[in-house]
Amino acid sequence: MTDWFERSFGSDYMIVYRHRNWEQAACEVQRMAGWLGLPVDAQVLDIGCGMGRHALALAELGFKVTGIDLSEALLHEAREHNREGQIELIQGDMRRLPFGAGRFRATLNLFTSFGYFQDEQDNLAVLKEIRRVLTDDGQYLIDFLNPVYIERHLVPHSKRVDEETGLHIDEFRMIEDGMVIKKIAIGLPGGDKRRYEERVRLYSLEWFKRMLKQAGLTLDRVYGDYDGCPYLETESKRMIMIGRLSL
């Protein structure tokens, strides 16, 4: 049986998340790049790059960007936007990054592209791989959901219609066994529904502190949202973590 992320990140994913627009991605990237203070020609790796929104925005800022994702469908969409070859796109597993040690000045893991794996050691493996591919003066950025905020503001059910296709999208959310689970049904009225599931571990900031240290990484700063506001456990929507190698 395949894992949920091998089934869910296909063509329907691009419909379900059509509202994540490219202009917004460019604004987010500009702020985050400013936090890292990278030189213009820095080698940057976008882990879980999906359709390439953030990777292409990084390239427009002058960085040399590589994007990696497991989904061939999402990478195909990214290639459609990468006609001029601004970024390098590679299919691969974030637990086993296909790059040599010390290649990147920065790694970015954005929009909760973390905590997908049932086995905690697999999620720790991602952090160890981040450490391995960073240069000695490199930095990482992990943009993760704030589990406390999710638990307090979870919307159990929502539905909407995709204007472009007319498809009806129903999303059901729940928290079970330390994970936030989203069940998605998509289809035309009266027709068969295609069904998907997404699962993300509700890892706390304390978990990240422990596991980053175990992976050989420091945690220097935590922001609570893309505007750079301070992280507040009970109020922030995000945990945007920035750090570097433990030397």
N, C-alpha and C positions, 0 to 999 in steps of 0.2 A: 504493500500500500504506500502510495507517495505521500510526502508531507504536505501540509496545507498550503505552504508557500509555493510549492511546485504546481499546484492546481489553481491557485487564486490570482497569481500575477500574470494574467493573460489579457486578451483583447477586451474582455468585459471590465477588467480593472480600470482601463483607460476611460470607460464610460462612467463608472461609479465615481471616479475621482477627477472628472473633467473640470470641476470647480477649482482645482489647484492650478492657477494660471501662471503664465510665464513672466508677466510683469511683476507679480508678487515675489516670485522666486529670485528675480534680479535684485529687488530691493533687499531681500533677506541676505543674499550672498554678499552684497556690498557691505552691509553692516558686519557680518561675521568675518569677512576678510579683513576689515578694519580692526577687529578685536585681535586677530592673529598677528597683524603687522608684518606680513610676508613681503619679501622683495618681489618685484613685478614678474620676474621670470621663474619663480619658484615652481618646482614640480609638486603637483597636488593630486591626491587620489580621492575620488568620490566613491565611497563604499556603499553599494546599494543605490546606484545612480538612477535606476528606473528609466524614465523617458528622457532623461538628460537635461531637465530644466535647470538645475543648479550647476551642473558641470559646464554647460554652455555659457551660463552667466559668468562663471569663474573665468572661462577662457576669454570672454570679452573684456575682463579686467586686466588681461595680460599674462595670466598664469598658464603654465604648461600642464594641461589637465588630462588625467586618465580616469575613465569611469568604468566601474565593474558592477555587473549584476548577474544574477542567476537566470533571469527570465529572458528568453530569446525574443518573446513577443514585445516586451518593453524595450529591449535593445534595438529591435527593428524600428520602432517608433523614434528612438533617439537618433538612429542613423538617418532617418528621413529629415531630421532637423540639422544634421551634421554634414550637409552636402559638401561643404568646403573643407571638411576634415579638420575643424578647429580643435577637436578633442580625439583622444584615443579611446575606443570602446572595446571592452573585453568581456566575454562571458566567463563567469567563474564563481566559486563559492567563497564567501567571506571568511569561512573557517580555515581555508587553505589558499591564501592569496598567491597568485602565480607570478610573484615578483621577487627579485633579489633583495637581500637585506640592505637597509639604509638607502633606499632609492628615493623616498619622498620627503620633502620638507614639511608637508602637512597632509593629514588625512581628515576627511570629513565624513561623518555618518549622520545623515539628516532625516528629519521627519519620522522619527521612531523606526528606523531601519535596523533595529536591534531587539534582542530578546525574543526572537522567533523560535528558538530551539527548545525542545522539551527537556533535554539534558543540560543542566547548568554548566557542565564542563564544556559543552559546545559553545555556549555564550562567552565563557571565559576564554576559549580558544580564539575568538574574534579579537578580544583585547590583546592577547599575546601576539597575534598577527599584526595588529596595528603597531605594537612596540617594535616588532621585527623589521618592518618595512620603513620605519622612520629614520631619518638622519639623526646624528647625535644632538643637533640643535633643533630637531623637528618638533612640531606640535600636533596634537590631535584635537578635534572638536566632535563631540557626540551630542546630538540634539534628540532628547528623549522626552516622552510624556512624564508628567508629574503624577505618580500613582495616587497620592493623597487627593489631588484635585479631581482625578478621574473617579475615584471612589465616591466623592461627595457630589459630583455633578453628572454622573452617568445618565444618559437619556436612553431608557430601555428600548424604545421603538421610534423610528422615524421613517417617513416615506416621501418620495418625490418622483417627478416625471422628468426624464432627460429630454430636453426640448429638441435636440437634434435628431434623435432616433424615435422618440415617442415611447421608449421603454420605461416601464414602471420599476422603481428600485425600492425595495423594502429592506431596512437594516434593523436587526435585533441585537441588543447589546446586553451582556451579563458579565459578572465576575465569578469565576470558579477556580478553585485550586491555585490561587495566586496568579491568575491570568485574567486579562480582560479579553473577552471573546466577542467577536462580531459575526453574526450569521447574515448573509446577504442573499436575497432572492431578486432576480432580475428577469424581466420578460414583458411581453405584450399582454394587455388585458384579455382574459379568457384563454390564453395560451399556456403552454408549459413554461415553468420557471426554471432558469438555470440557478443553481445554488452553490454558494461558496462560504468558506469560513476563514476568519483571520484570528490568530491567537498571539498575544504579546505578554510576556512576563511583566508583572508589576514590580519591577526592581526599584528599591528605594535608593536614596542618595547614599545611605550607609552601606548598602550592598556594593554600589559602585566604588566607594572609597576603599573597601576591603579588596575587591577584585582588581581594581586598577593597580593597587600596591602589589598584589600577587603577580600581576602581569608585568611589573617593572615600570609602571607609569605613575607620575604624580598628578594630583588634581589641584590646579592653581586657582581657577575661578568657576563660578556657577552663576548663570543668568537665568531669570525666570520667564523670559519671552524674547522674541526677536527684536524688540526695541531696546534691549540691553538693561532692562530693569532688574533689580536685585532678586535673587531667588528667595521666596518665602514659602515654606513647606505647605501651609494651609491655603495659600492664595494663588500661587503661580501656576500657569497652565503648562509650562515646560520646565525641563531641567537641561539647560544647555551648558555642557561641561567642557572646559578647556584645560589642557595640561601638556606635559612633556615627558621625556624619558627620565627615569630615575638613574642618575649616573653615579 
